[in-house]
Amino acid sequence: MLLLQRQLTAAGIPQAEAPVCVQDLASYQGMILCNSHGWAPVTRVDDRIIPQDEYFTGIIAAAFDRCRWDEI
C-alpha cells in the first residue's frame, strides 16, 4: 500500500484513509484491496454491489505498474 500511495501522490492523485461504513458504500465510485501480491477491485460487500469506474481502476493499475520492486 505504501508503494501505491507514493505513486499516487507523485501523480497528484488525492487519497484519504477513513473508516468505511456500510451505509456509505453506495456513494463510492470504486474500492480496491491491495497487498504485497498486487491489487484487486472490490465488486461486492455482503449484498451490496460496489460500482467500478474504469477511470479509477485505470489510475490504480497505472500507479501500481510504476512501483519499483526489490528482488528477493
Predicted model as a PDB file, atoms N, CA, C, CB and O in Angstrom, pLDDT in the B-factor column:
MODEL        1                                                                  
ATOM      1  N   MET A   1       0.824  -1.185   0.000  1.00 84.00           N  
ATOM      2  CA  MET A   1       0.000   0.000   0.000  1.00 84.00           C  
ATOM      3  C   MET A   1       0.866   1.246   0.000  1.00 84.00           C  
ATOM      4  CB  MET A   1      -0.936   0.000   1.196  1.00 84.00           C  
ATOM      5  O   MET A   1       0.551   2.227  -0.674  1.00 84.00           O  
ATOM      6  N   LEU A   2       1.954   1.210   0.753  1.00 85.00           N  
ATOM      7  CA  LEU A   2       2.827   2.385   0.781  1.00 85.00           C  
ATOM      8  C   LEU A   2       3.408   2.682  -0.594  1.00 85.00           C  
ATOM      9  CB  LEU A   2       3.956   2.182   1.788  1.00 85.00           C  
ATOM     10  O   LEU A   2       3.507   3.845  -0.987  1.00 85.00           O  
ATOM     11  N   LEU A   3       3.792   1.644  -1.330  1.00 85.00           N  
ATOM     12  CA  LEU A   3       4.319   1.858  -2.676  1.00 85.00           C  
ATOM     13  C   LEU A   3       3.255   2.491  -3.572  1.00 85.00           C  
ATOM     14  CB  LEU A   3       4.811   0.527  -3.283  1.00 85.00           C  
ATOM     15  O   LEU A   3       3.539   3.422  -4.325  1.00 85.00           O  
ATOM     16  N   LEU A   4       2.055   1.986  -3.485  1.00 87.00           N  
ATOM     17  CA  LEU A   4       0.964   2.524  -4.284  1.00 87.00           C  
ATOM     18  C   LEU A   4       0.661   3.963  -3.871  1.00 87.00           C  
ATOM     19  CB  LEU A   4      -0.292   1.648  -4.141  1.00 87.00           C  
ATOM     20  O   LEU A   4       0.454   4.815  -4.735  1.00 87.00           O  
ATOM     21  N   GLN A   5       0.632   4.246  -2.581  1.00 90.00           N  
ATOM     22  CA  GLN A   5       0.370   5.607  -2.103  1.00 90.00           C  
ATOM     23  C   GLN A   5       1.434   6.575  -2.614  1.00 90.00           C  
ATOM     24  CB  GLN A   5       0.321   5.637  -0.564  1.00 90.00           C  
ATOM     25  O   GLN A   5       1.111   7.698  -3.000  1.00 90.00           O  
ATOM     26  N   ARG A   6       2.687   6.157  -2.621  1.00 90.00           N  
ATOM     27  CA  ARG A   6       3.762   7.027  -3.130  1.00 90.00           C  
ATOM     28  C   ARG A   6       3.540   7.365  -4.599  1.00 90.00           C  
ATOM     29  CB  ARG A   6       5.136   6.354  -2.949  1.00 90.00           C  
ATOM     30  O   ARG A   6       3.696   8.516  -5.006  1.00 90.00           O  
ATOM     31  N   GLN A   7       3.178   6.367  -5.388  1.00 91.00           N  
ATOM     32  CA  GLN A   7       2.961   6.603  -6.811  1.00 91.00           C  
ATOM     33  C   GLN A   7       1.754   7.516  -7.042  1.00 91.00           C  
ATOM     34  CB  GLN A   7       2.765   5.272  -7.546  1.00 91.00           C  
ATOM     35  O   GLN A   7       1.796   8.395  -7.904  1.00 91.00           O  
ATOM     36  N   LEU A   8       0.702   7.314  -6.289  1.00 91.00           N  
ATOM     37  CA  LEU A   8      -0.477   8.170  -6.431  1.00 91.00           C  
ATOM     38  C   LEU A   8      -0.160   9.606  -6.026  1.00 91.00           C  
ATOM     39  CB  LEU A   8      -1.638   7.629  -5.586  1.00 91.00           C  
ATOM     40  O   LEU A   8      -0.600  10.544  -6.690  1.00 91.00           O  
ATOM     41  N   THR A   9       0.592   9.787  -4.953  1.00 94.00           N  
ATOM     42  CA  THR A   9       0.997  11.119  -4.517  1.00 94.00           C  
ATOM     43  C   THR A   9       1.859  11.786  -5.585  1.00 94.00           C  
ATOM     44  CB  THR A   9       1.758  11.044  -3.181  1.00 94.00           C  
ATOM     45  O   THR A   9       1.661  12.960  -5.898  1.00 94.00           O  
ATOM     46  N   ALA A  10       2.811  11.047  -6.143  1.00 93.00           N  
ATOM     47  CA  ALA A  10       3.683  11.597  -7.185  1.00 93.00           C  
ATOM     48  C   ALA A  10       2.889  12.012  -8.418  1.00 93.00           C  
ATOM     49  CB  ALA A  10       4.750  10.576  -7.576  1.00 93.00           C  
ATOM     50  O   ALA A  10       3.287  12.938  -9.125  1.00 93.00           O  
ATOM     51  N   ALA A  11       1.775  11.340  -8.681  1.00 91.00           N  
ATOM     52  CA  ALA A  11       0.934  11.663  -9.824  1.00 91.00           C  
ATOM     53  C   ALA A  11      -0.099  12.738  -9.500  1.00 91.00           C  
ATOM     54  CB  ALA A  11       0.237  10.419 -10.316  1.00 91.00           C  
ATOM     55  O   ALA A  11      -0.891  13.122 -10.360  1.00 91.00           O  
ATOM     56  N   GLY A  12      -0.089  13.226  -8.247  1.00 93.00           N  
ATOM     57  CA  GLY A  12      -1.029  14.270  -7.850  1.00 93.00           C  
ATOM     58  C   GLY A  12      -2.439  13.763  -7.590  1.00 93.00           C  
ATOM     59  O   GLY A  12      -3.398  14.532  -7.649  1.00 93.00           O  
ATOM     60  N   ILE A  13      -2.566  12.488  -7.307  1.00 91.00           N  
ATOM     61  CA  ILE A  13      -3.878  11.886  -7.044  1.00 91.00           C  
ATOM     62  C   ILE A  13      -4.150  11.961  -5.544  1.00 91.00           C  
ATOM     63  CB  ILE A  13      -3.939  10.400  -7.553  1.00 91.00           C  
ATOM     64  O   ILE A  13      -3.399  11.385  -4.756  1.00 91.00           O  
ATOM     65  N   PRO A  14      -5.210  12.659  -5.136  1.00 90.00           N  
ATOM     66  CA  PRO A  14      -5.513  12.753  -3.704  1.00 90.00           C  
ATOM     67  C   PRO A  14      -5.990  11.413  -3.147  1.00 90.00           C  
ATOM     68  CB  PRO A  14      -6.577  13.832  -3.453  1.00 90.00           C  
ATOM     69  O   PRO A  14      -6.601  10.610  -3.853  1.00 90.00           O  
ATOM     70  N   GLN A  15      -5.699  11.196  -1.883  1.00 87.00           N  
ATOM     71  CA  GLN A  15      -6.080   9.961  -1.204  1.00 87.00           C  
ATOM     72  C   GLN A  15      -6.559  10.306   0.190  1.00 87.00           C  
ATOM     73  CB  GLN A  15      -4.898   8.953  -1.150  1.00 87.00           C  
ATOM     74  O   GLN A  15      -6.285  11.386   0.714  1.00 87.00           O  
ATOM     75  N   ALA A  16      -7.275   9.376   0.775  1.00 84.00           N  
ATOM     76  CA  ALA A  16      -7.731   9.548   2.151  1.00 84.00           C  
ATOM     77  C   ALA A  16      -7.845   8.182   2.802  1.00 84.00           C  
ATOM     78  CB  ALA A  16      -9.090  10.303   2.207  1.00 84.00           C  
ATOM     79  O   ALA A  16      -8.147   7.183   2.150  1.00 84.00           O  
ATOM     80  N   GLU A  17      -7.600   8.165   4.079  1.00 84.00           N  
ATOM     81  CA  GLU A  17      -7.824   6.958   4.876  1.00 84.00           C  
ATOM     82  C   GLU A  17      -8.906   7.284   5.882  1.00 84.00           C  
ATOM     83  CB  GLU A  17      -6.507   6.469   5.590  1.00 84.00           C  
ATOM     84  O   GLU A  17      -8.805   8.254   6.633  1.00 84.00           O  
ATOM     85  N   ALA A  18      -9.941   6.467   5.889  1.00 84.00           N  
ATOM     86  CA  ALA A  18     -11.057   6.700   6.800  1.00 84.00           C  
ATOM     87  C   ALA A  18     -11.799   5.394   7.000  1.00 84.00           C  
ATOM     88  CB  ALA A  18     -12.010   7.802   6.261  1.00 84.00           C  
ATOM     89  O   ALA A  18     -11.751   4.511   6.144  1.00 84.00           O  
ATOM     90  N   PRO A  19     -12.480   5.269   8.114  1.00 89.00           N  
ATOM     91  CA  PRO A  19     -13.308   4.078   8.303  1.00 89.00           C  
ATOM     92  C   PRO A  19     -14.381   4.003   7.210  1.00 89.00           C  
ATOM     93  CB  PRO A  19     -13.964   4.087   9.710  1.00 89.00           C  
ATOM     94  O   PRO A  19     -14.896   5.026   6.757  1.00 89.00           O  
ATOM     95  N   VAL A  20     -14.699   2.805   6.808  1.00 86.00           N  
ATOM     96  CA  VAL A  20     -15.732   2.582   5.798  1.00 86.00           C  
ATOM     97  C   VAL A  20     -16.984   2.084   6.499  1.00 86.00           C  
ATOM     98  CB  VAL A  20     -15.258   1.565   4.708  1.00 86.00           C  
ATOM     99  O   VAL A  20     -16.962   1.056   7.175  1.00 86.00           O  
ATOM    100  N   CYS A  21     -18.063   2.813   6.336  1.00 90.00           N  
ATOM    101  CA  CYS A  21     -19.342   2.430   6.935  1.00 90.00           C  
ATOM    102  C   CYS A  21     -20.223   1.799   5.863  1.00 90.00           C  
ATOM    103  CB  CYS A  21     -20.052   3.660   7.581  1.00 90.00           C  
ATOM    104  O   CYS A  21     -20.293   2.297   4.739  1.00 90.00           O  
ATOM    105  N   VAL A  22     -20.884   0.720   6.205  1.00 88.00           N  
ATOM    106  CA  VAL A  22     -21.719   0.004   5.246  1.00 88.00           C  
ATOM    107  C   VAL A  22     -22.738   0.932   4.597  1.00 88.00           C  
ATOM    108  CB  VAL A  22     -22.431  -1.158   5.930  1.00 88.00           C  
ATOM    109  O   VAL A  22     -22.975   0.834   3.393  1.00 88.00           O  
ATOM    110  N   GLN A  23     -23.333   1.809   5.351  1.00 88.00           N  
ATOM    111  CA  GLN A  23     -24.355   2.697   4.787  1.00 88.00           C  
ATOM    112  C   GLN A  23     -23.787   3.685   3.771  1.00 88.00           C  
ATOM    113  CB  GLN A  23     -25.041   3.459   5.898  1.00 88.00           C  
ATOM    114  O   GLN A  23     -24.555   4.274   3.011  1.00 88.00           O  
ATOM    115  N   ASP A  24     -22.474   3.886   3.733  1.00 88.00           N  
ATOM    116  CA  ASP A  24     -21.858   4.815   2.790  1.00 88.00           C  
ATOM    117  C   ASP A  24     -21.383   4.146   1.498  1.00 88.00           C  
ATOM    118  CB  ASP A  24     -20.698   5.501   3.450  1.00 88.00           C  
ATOM    119  O   ASP A  24     -20.965   4.839   0.571  1.00 88.00           O  
ATOM    120  N   LEU A  25     -21.439   2.831   1.421  1.00 87.00           N  
ATOM    121  CA  LEU A  25     -20.882   2.119   0.274  1.00 87.00           C  
ATOM    122  C   LEU A  25     -21.480   2.551  -1.055  1.00 87.00           C  
ATOM    123  CB  LEU A  25     -21.081   0.650   0.450  1.00 87.00           C  
ATOM    124  O   LEU A  25     -20.769   2.588  -2.059  1.00 87.00           O  
ATOM    125  N   ALA A  26     -22.748   2.874  -1.087  1.00 82.00           N  
ATOM    126  CA  ALA A  26     -23.393   3.264  -2.342  1.00 82.00           C  
ATOM    127  C   ALA A  26     -22.804   4.548  -2.927  1.00 82.00           C  
ATOM    128  CB  ALA A  26     -24.884   3.443  -2.121  1.00 82.00           C  
ATOM    129  O   ALA A  26     -22.927   4.788  -4.128  1.00 82.00           O  
ATOM    130  N   SER A  27     -22.175   5.362  -2.109  1.00 85.00           N  
ATOM    131  CA  SER A  27     -21.610   6.627  -2.602  1.00 85.00           C  
ATOM    132  C   SER A  27     -20.198   6.463  -3.170  1.00 85.00           C  
ATOM    133  CB  SER A  27     -21.588   7.652  -1.481  1.00 85.00           C  
ATOM    134  O   SER A  27     -19.657   7.411  -3.740  1.00 85.00           O  
ATOM    135  N   TYR A  28     -19.597   5.294  -3.028  1.00 83.00           N  
ATOM    136  CA  TYR A  28     -18.243   5.071  -3.527  1.00 83.00           C  
ATOM    137  C   TYR A  28     -18.260   4.830  -5.028  1.00 83.00           C  
ATOM    138  CB  TYR A  28     -17.590   3.887  -2.806  1.00 83.00           C  
ATOM    139  O   TYR A  28     -19.156   4.164  -5.546  1.00 83.00           O  
ATOM    140  N   GLN A  29     -17.267   5.374  -5.725  1.00 80.00           N  
ATOM    141  CA  GLN A  29     -17.146   5.163  -7.168  1.00 80.00           C  
ATOM    142  C   GLN A  29     -16.217   4.003  -7.477  1.00 80.00           C  
ATOM    143  CB  GLN A  29     -16.641   6.430  -7.853  1.00 80.00           C  
ATOM    144  O   GLN A  29     -16.045   3.634  -8.639  1.00 80.00           O  
ATOM    145  N   GLY A  30     -15.632   3.439  -6.468  1.00 83.00           N  
ATOM    146  CA  GLY A  30     -14.746   2.298  -6.627  1.00 83.00           C  
ATOM    147  C   GLY A  30     -14.076   1.997  -5.313  1.00 83.00           C  
ATOM    148  O   GLY A  30     -14.008   2.843  -4.422  1.00 83.00           O  
ATOM    149  N   MET A  31     -13.583   0.786  -5.202  1.00 88.00           N  
ATOM    150  CA  MET A  31     -12.909   0.361  -3.980  1.00 88.00           C  
ATOM    151  C   MET A  31     -11.937  -0.745  -4.370  1.00 88.00           C  
ATOM    152  CB  MET A  31     -13.936  -0.128  -2.882  1.00 88.00           C  
ATOM    153  O   MET A  31     -12.242  -1.582  -5.219  1.00 88.00           O  
ATOM    154  N   ILE A  32     -10.769  -0.739  -3.744  1.00 90.00           N  
ATOM    155  CA  ILE A  32      -9.788  -1.783  -4.033  1.00 90.00           C  
ATOM    156  C   ILE A  32      -9.250  -2.383  -2.739  1.00 90.00           C  
ATOM    157  CB  ILE A  32      -8.632  -1.220  -4.881  1.00 90.00           C  
ATOM    158  O   ILE A  32      -9.372  -1.811  -1.657  1.00 90.00           O  
ATOM    159  N   LEU A  33      -8.662  -3.539  -2.895  1.00 89.00           N  
ATOM    160  CA  LEU A  33      -7.852  -4.167  -1.856  1.00 89.00           C  
ATOM    161  C   LEU A  33      -6.450  -4.285  -2.437  1.00 89.00           C  
ATOM    162  CB  LEU A  33      -8.435  -5.583  -1.409  1.00 89.00           C  
ATOM    163  O   LEU A  33      -6.295  -4.512  -3.637  1.00 89.00           O  
ATOM    164  N   CYS A  34      -5.440  -4.136  -1.612  1.00 87.00           N  
ATOM    165  CA  CYS A  34      -4.091  -4.364  -2.119  1.00 87.00           C  
ATOM    166  C   CYS A  34      -3.220  -4.940  -1.021  1.00 87.00           C  
ATOM    167  CB  CYS A  34      -3.480  -3.061  -2.664  1.00 87.00           C  
ATOM    168  O   CYS A  34      -3.443  -4.721   0.169  1.00 87.00           O  
ATOM    169  N   ASN A  35      -2.223  -5.681  -1.464  1.00 83.00           N  
ATOM    170  CA  ASN A  35      -1.223  -6.247  -0.560  1.00 83.00           C  
ATOM    171  C   ASN A  35       0.064  -6.446  -1.358  1.00 83.00           C  
ATOM    172  CB  ASN A  35      -1.719  -7.604   0.076  1.00 83.00           C  
ATOM    173  O   ASN A  35       0.207  -5.896  -2.450  1.00 83.00           O  
ATOM    174  N   SER A  36       0.978  -7.210  -0.835  1.00 78.00           N  
ATOM    175  CA  SER A  36       2.273  -7.387  -1.493  1.00 78.00           C  
ATOM    176  C   SER A  36       2.179  -8.196  -2.781  1.00 78.00           C  
ATOM    177  CB  SER A  36       3.236  -8.058  -0.550  1.00 78.00           C  
ATOM    178  O   SER A  36       3.152  -8.254  -3.532  1.00 78.00           O  
ATOM    179  N   HIS A  37       1.059  -8.808  -3.051  1.00 82.00           N  
ATOM    180  CA  HIS A  37       0.888  -9.599  -4.273  1.00 82.00           C  
ATOM    181  C   HIS A  37       0.218  -8.822  -5.393  1.00 82.00           C  
ATOM    182  CB  HIS A  37       0.082 -10.834  -3.975  1.00 82.00           C  
ATOM    183  O   HIS A  37       0.201  -9.275  -6.537  1.00 82.00           O  
ATOM    184  N   GLY A  38      -0.328  -7.667  -5.081  1.00 85.00           N  
ATOM    185  CA  GLY A  38      -1.000  -6.885  -6.100  1.00 85.00           C  
ATOM    186  C   GLY A  38      -2.246  -6.213  -5.558  1.00 85.00           C  
ATOM    187  O   GLY A  38      -2.363  -5.964  -4.358  1.00 85.00           O  
ATOM    188  N   TRP A  39      -3.166  -5.925  -6.450  1.00 89.00           N  
ATOM    189  CA  TRP A  39      -4.399  -5.257  -6.056  1.00 89.00           C  
ATOM    190  C   TRP A  39      -5.569  -5.887  -6.807  1.00 89.00           C  
ATOM    191  CB  TRP A  39      -4.320  -3.729  -6.336  1.00 89.00           C  
ATOM    192  O   TRP A  39      -5.387  -6.553  -7.826  1.00 89.00           O  
ATOM    193  N   ALA A  40      -6.750  -5.667  -6.289  1.00 92.00           N  
ATOM    194  CA  ALA A  40      -7.958  -6.186  -6.921  1.00 92.00           C  
ATOM    195  C   ALA A  40      -9.121  -5.255  -6.605  1.00 92.00           C  
ATOM    196  CB  ALA A  40      -8.263  -7.633  -6.444  1.00 92.00           C  
ATOM    197  O   ALA A  40      -9.210  -4.724  -5.499  1.00 92.00           O  
ATOM    198  N   PRO A  41     -10.010  -5.056  -7.574  1.00 92.00           N  
ATOM    199  CA  PRO A  41     -11.196  -4.249  -7.295  1.00 92.00           C  
ATOM    200  C   PRO A  41     -12.151  -5.003  -6.373  1.00 92.00           C  
ATOM    201  CB  PRO A  41     -11.908  -3.864  -8.605  1.00 92.00           C  
ATOM    202  O   PRO A  41     -12.260  -6.227  -6.446  1.00 92.00           O  
ATOM    203  N   VAL A  42     -12.829  -4.275  -5.521  1.00 91.00           N  
ATOM    204  CA  VAL A  42     -13.878  -4.846  -4.677  1.00 91.00           C  
ATOM    205  C   VAL A  42     -15.190  -4.610  -5.418  1.00 91.00           C  
ATOM    206  CB  VAL A  42     -13.896  -4.199  -3.217  1.00 91.00           C  
ATOM    207  O   VAL A  42     -15.555  -3.464  -5.682  1.00 91.00           O  
ATOM    208  N   THR A  43     -15.884  -5.660  -5.749  1.00 90.00           N  
ATOM    209  CA  THR A  43     -17.126  -5.528  -6.509  1.00 90.00           C  
ATOM    210  C   THR A  43     -18.370  -5.773  -5.669  1.00 90.00           C  
ATOM    211  CB  THR A  43     -17.116  -6.480  -7.669  1.00 90.00           C  
ATOM    212  O   THR A  43     -19.484  -5.468  -6.094  1.00 90.00           O  
ATOM    213  N   ARG A  44     -18.179  -6.321  -4.481  1.00 90.00           N  
ATOM    214  CA  ARG A  44     -19.338  -6.619  -3.638  1.00 90.00           C  
ATOM    215  C   ARG A  44     -18.896  -6.663  -2.181  1.00 90.00           C  
ATOM    216  CB  ARG A  44     -20.003  -7.965  -4.052  1.00 90.00           C  
ATOM    217  O   ARG A  44     -17.830  -7.188  -1.860  1.00 90.00           O  
ATOM    218  N   VAL A  45     -19.722  -6.109  -1.311  1.00 90.00           N  
ATOM    219  CA  VAL A  45     -19.563  -6.231   0.135  1.00 90.00           C  
ATOM    220  C   VAL A  45     -20.899  -6.736   0.651  1.00 90.00           C  
ATOM    221  CB  VAL A  45     -19.139  -4.853   0.818  1.00 90.00           C  
ATOM    222  O   VAL A  45     -21.906  -6.032   0.585  1.00 90.00           O  
ATOM    223  N   ASP A  46     -20.902  -7.945   1.159  1.00 89.00           N  
ATOM    224  CA  ASP A  46     -22.152  -8.612   1.548  1.00 89.00           C  
ATOM    225  C   ASP A  46     -23.094  -8.592   0.345  1.00 89.00           C  
ATOM    226  CB  ASP A  46     -22.815  -7.911   2.800  1.00 89.00           C  
ATOM    227  O   ASP A  46     -22.742  -9.111  -0.714  1.00 89.00           O  
ATOM    228  N   ASP A  47     -24.266  -8.015   0.484  1.00 89.00           N  
ATOM    229  CA  ASP A  47     -25.220  -7.991  -0.628  1.00 89.00           C  
ATOM    230  C   ASP A  47     -25.185  -6.679  -1.409  1.00 89.00           C  
ATOM    231  CB  ASP A  47     -26.621  -8.230  -0.108  1.00 89.00           C  
ATOM    232  O   ASP A  47     -26.026  -6.454  -2.279  1.00 89.00           O  
ATOM    233  N   ARG A  48     -24.225  -5.819  -1.106  1.00 88.00           N  
ATOM    234  CA  ARG A  48     -24.136  -4.518  -1.785  1.00 88.00           C  
ATOM    235  C   ARG A  48     -23.126  -4.585  -2.926  1.00 88.00           C  
ATOM    236  CB  ARG A  48     -23.740  -3.403  -0.786  1.00 88.00           C  
ATOM    237  O   ARG A  48     -21.993  -5.032  -2.753  1.00 88.00           O  
ATOM    238  N   ILE A  49     -23.564  -4.133  -4.084  1.00 87.00           N  
ATOM    239  CA  ILE A  49     -22.702  -4.065  -5.259  1.00 87.00           C  
ATOM    240  C   ILE A  49     -21.889  -2.766  -5.184  1.00 87.00           C  
ATOM    241  CB  ILE A  49     -23.544  -4.134  -6.586  1.00 87.00           C  
ATOM    242  O   ILE A  49     -22.436  -1.695  -4.923  1.00 87.00           O  
ATOM    243  N   ILE A  50     -20.592  -2.876  -5.414  1.00 87.00           N  
ATOM    244  CA  ILE A  50     -19.716  -1.701  -5.453  1.00 87.00           C  
ATOM    245  C   ILE A  50     -19.423  -1.416  -6.925  1.00 87.00           C  
ATOM    246  CB  ILE A  50     -18.376  -1.933  -4.624  1.00 87.00           C  
ATOM    247  O   ILE A  50     -18.799  -2.239  -7.594  1.00 87.00           O  
ATOM    248  N   PRO A  51     -19.859  -0.275  -7.439  1.00 85.00           N  
ATOM    249  CA  PRO A  51     -19.596   0.030  -8.851  1.00 85.00           C  
ATOM    250  C   PRO A  51     -18.100   0.207  -9.092  1.00 85.00           C  
ATOM    251  CB  PRO A  51     -20.359   1.301  -9.284  1.00 85.00           C  
ATOM    252  O   PRO A  51     -17.371   0.663  -8.210  1.00 85.00           O  
ATOM    253  N   GLN A  52     -17.654  -0.152 -10.278  1.00 85.00           N  
ATOM    254  CA  GLN A  52     -16.252   0.014 -10.637  1.00 85.00           C  
ATOM    255  C   GLN A  52     -16.145   1.016 -11.777  1.00 85.00           C  
ATOM    256  CB  GLN A  52     -15.614  -1.343 -11.034  1.00 85.00           C  
ATOM    257  O   GLN A  52     -16.656   0.787 -12.873  1.00 85.00           O  
ATOM    258  N   ASP A  53     -15.489   2.105 -11.509  1.00 86.00           N  
ATOM    259  CA  ASP A  53     -15.258   3.142 -12.503  1.00 86.00           C  
ATOM    260  C   ASP A  53     -13.961   2.806 -13.236  1.00 86.00           C  
ATOM    261  CB  ASP A  53     -15.190   4.566 -11.841  1.00 86.00           C  
ATOM    262  O   ASP A  53     -12.917   2.649 -12.602  1.00 86.00           O  
ATOM    263  N   GLU A  54     -14.013   2.693 -14.560  1.00 90.00           N  
ATOM    264  CA  GLU A  54     -12.823   2.329 -15.337  1.00 90.00           C  
ATOM    265  C   GLU A  54     -11.708   3.350 -15.193  1.00 90.00           C  
ATOM    266  CB  GLU A  54     -13.181   2.175 -16.801  1.00 90.00           C  
ATOM    267  O   GLU A  54     -10.533   2.984 -15.194  1.00 90.00           O  
ATOM    268  N   TYR A  55     -12.056   4.614 -15.070  1.00 90.00           N  
ATOM    269  CA  TYR A  55     -11.034   5.648 -14.880  1.00 90.00           C  
ATOM    270  C   TYR A  55     -10.295   5.419 -13.565  1.00 90.00           C  
ATOM    271  CB  TYR A  55     -11.671   7.060 -14.902  1.00 90.00           C  
ATOM    272  O   TYR A  55      -9.067   5.485 -13.516  1.00 90.00           O  
ATOM    273  N   PHE A  56     -11.050   5.148 -12.499  1.00 89.00           N  
ATOM    274  CA  PHE A  56     -10.462   4.880 -11.178  1.00 89.00           C  
ATOM    275  C   PHE A  56      -9.540   3.664 -11.221  1.00 89.00           C  
ATOM    276  CB  PHE A  56     -11.569   4.660 -10.132  1.00 89.00           C  
ATOM    277  O   PHE A  56      -8.400   3.730 -10.760  1.00 89.00           O  
ATOM    278  N   THR A  57     -10.032   2.560 -11.771  1.00 90.00           N  
ATOM    279  CA  THR A  57      -9.193   1.358 -11.802  1.00 90.00           C  
ATOM    280  C   THR A  57      -7.999   1.536 -12.736  1.00 90.00           C  
ATOM    281  CB  THR A  57     -10.019   0.144 -12.239  1.00 90.00           C  
ATOM    282  O   THR A  57      -6.943   0.944 -12.516  1.00 90.00           O  
ATOM    283  N   GLY A  58      -8.164   2.346 -13.771  1.00 92.00           N  
ATOM    284  CA  GLY A  58      -7.036   2.640 -14.657  1.00 92.00           C  
ATOM    285  C   GLY A  58      -5.931   3.414 -13.945  1.00 92.00           C  
ATOM    286  O   GLY A  58      -4.746   3.149 -14.148  1.00 92.00           O  
ATOM    287  N   ILE A  59      -6.325   4.364 -13.116  1.00 91.00           N  
ATOM    288  CA  ILE A  59      -5.350   5.126 -12.328  1.00 91.00           C  
ATOM    289  C   ILE A  59      -4.603   4.201 -11.375  1.00 91.00           C  
ATOM    290  CB  ILE A  59      -6.047   6.258 -11.539  1.00 91.00           C  
ATOM    291  O   ILE A  59      -3.382   4.285 -11.250  1.00 91.00           O  
ATOM    292  N   ILE A  60      -5.338   3.324 -10.708  1.00 91.00           N  
ATOM    293  CA  ILE A  60      -4.710   2.390  -9.772  1.00 91.00           C  
ATOM    294  C   ILE A  60      -3.752   1.462 -10.511  1.00 91.00           C  
ATOM    295  CB  ILE A  60      -5.780   1.568  -9.022  1.00 91.00           C  
ATOM    296  O   ILE A  60      -2.626   1.248 -10.062  1.00 91.00           O  
ATOM    297  N   ALA A  61      -4.189   0.914 -11.633  1.00 92.00           N  
ATOM    298  CA  ALA A  61      -3.340  -0.006 -12.406  1.00 92.00           C  
ATOM    299  C   ALA A  61      -2.061   0.690 -12.870  1.00 92.00           C  
ATOM    300  CB  ALA A  61      -4.112  -0.558 -13.624  1.00 92.00           C  
ATOM    301  O   ALA A  61      -0.975   0.119 -12.770  1.00 92.00           O  
ATOM    302  N   ALA A  62      -2.182   1.911 -13.372  1.00 93.00           N  
ATOM    303  CA  ALA A  62      -1.005   2.645 -13.844  1.00 93.00           C  
ATOM    304  C   ALA A  62      -0.052   2.950 -12.691  1.00 93.00           C  
ATOM    305  CB  ALA A  62      -1.429   3.951 -14.538  1.00 93.00           C  
ATOM    306  O   ALA A  62       1.162   2.813 -12.841  1.00 93.00           O  
ATOM    307  N   ALA A  63      -0.584   3.355 -11.558  1.00 90.00           N  
ATOM    308  CA  ALA A  63       0.262   3.650 -10.394  1.00 90.00           C  
ATOM    309  C   ALA A  63       0.962   2.387  -9.914  1.00 90.00           C  
ATOM    310  CB  ALA A  63      -0.576   4.262  -9.248  1.00 90.00           C  
ATOM    311  O   ALA A  63       2.149   2.419  -9.588  1.00 90.00           O  
ATOM    312  N   PHE A  64       0.242   1.288  -9.869  1.00 89.00           N  
ATOM    313  CA  PHE A  64       0.840   0.034  -9.410  1.00 89.00           C  
ATOM    314  C   PHE A  64       1.929  -0.420 -10.376  1.00 89.00           C  
ATOM    315  CB  PHE A  64      -0.237  -1.062  -9.266  1.00 89.00           C  
ATOM    316  O   PHE A  64       2.963  -0.932  -9.948  1.00 89.00           O  
ATOM    317  N   ASP A  65       1.707  -0.236 -11.663  1.00 88.00           N  
ATOM    318  CA  ASP A  65       2.715  -0.623 -12.662  1.00 88.00           C  
ATOM    319  C   ASP A  65       3.992   0.200 -12.533  1.00 88.00           C  
ATOM    320  CB  ASP A  65       2.148  -0.468 -14.071  1.00 88.00           C  
ATOM    321  O   ASP A  65       5.064  -0.266 -12.920  1.00 88.00           O  
ATOM    322  N   ARG A  66       3.900   1.409 -11.998  1.00 88.00           N  
ATOM    323  CA  ARG A  66       5.088   2.260 -11.823  1.00 88.00           C  
ATOM    324  C   ARG A  66       5.866   1.948 -10.544  1.00 88.00           C  
ATOM    325  CB  ARG A  66       4.675   3.717 -11.812  1.00 88.00           C  
ATOM    326  O   ARG A  66       6.951   2.492 -10.336  1.00 88.00           O  
ATOM    327  N   CYS A  67       5.332   1.089  -9.697  1.00 84.00           N  
ATOM    328  CA  CYS A  67       6.027   0.751  -8.442  1.00 84.00           C  
ATOM    329  C   CYS A  67       7.308  -0.014  -8.741  1.00 84.00           C  
ATOM    330  CB  CYS A  67       5.111  -0.086  -7.511  1.00 84.00           C  
ATOM    331  O   CYS A  67       7.339  -0.910  -9.583  1.00 84.00           O  
ATOM    332  N   ARG A  68       8.349   0.359  -8.039  1.00 80.00           N  
ATOM    333  CA  ARG A  68       9.613  -0.381  -8.141  1.00 80.00           C  
ATOM    334  C   ARG A  68       9.586  -1.530  -7.159  1.00 80.00           C  
ATOM    335  CB  ARG A  68      10.837   0.542  -7.871  1.00 80.00           C  
ATOM    336  O   ARG A  68       9.136  -1.388  -6.022  1.00 80.00           O  
ATOM    337  N   TRP A  69      10.065  -2.647  -7.603  1.00 76.00           N  
ATOM    338  CA  TRP A  69      10.072  -3.841  -6.750  1.00 76.00           C  
ATOM    339  C   TRP A  69      11.501  -4.251  -6.467  1.00 76.00           C  
ATOM    340  CB  TRP A  69       9.296  -5.008  -7.411  1.00 76.00           C  
ATOM    341  O   TRP A  69      12.357  -4.231  -7.352  1.00 76.00           O  
ATOM    342  N   ASP A  70      11.745  -4.620  -5.233  1.00 75.00           N  
ATOM    343  CA  ASP A  70      13.059  -5.143  -4.850  1.00 75.00           C  
ATOM    344  C   ASP A  70      13.092  -6.632  -5.142  1.00 75.00           C  
ATOM    345  CB  ASP A  70      13.367  -4.866  -3.345  1.00 75.00           C  
ATOM    346  O   ASP A  70      12.158  -7.361  -4.808  1.00 75.00           O  
ATOM    347  N   GLU A  71      14.169  -7.074  -5.763  1.00 78.00           N  
ATOM    348  CA  GLU A  71      14.318  -8.513  -5.968  1.00 78.00           C  
ATOM    349  C   GLU A  71      14.662  -9.179  -4.655  1.00 78.00           C  
ATOM    350  CB  GLU A  71      15.397  -8.815  -7.025  1.00 78.00           C  
ATOM    351  O   GLU A  71      15.442  -8.662  -3.855  1.00 78.00           O  
ATOM    352  N   ILE A  72      14.072 -10.317  -4.456  1.00 76.00           N  
ATOM    353  CA  ILE A  72      14.345 -11.076  -3.223  1.00 76.00           C  
ATOM    354  C   ILE A  72      15.096 -12.325  -3.585  1.00 76.00           C  
ATOM    355  CB  ILE A  72      13.036 -11.429  -2.460  1.00 76.00           C  
ATOM    356  O   ILE A  72      15.433 -13.119  -2.707  1.00 76.00           O  
TER     357      ILE A  72                                                      
ENDMDL                                                                          
END                                                                             
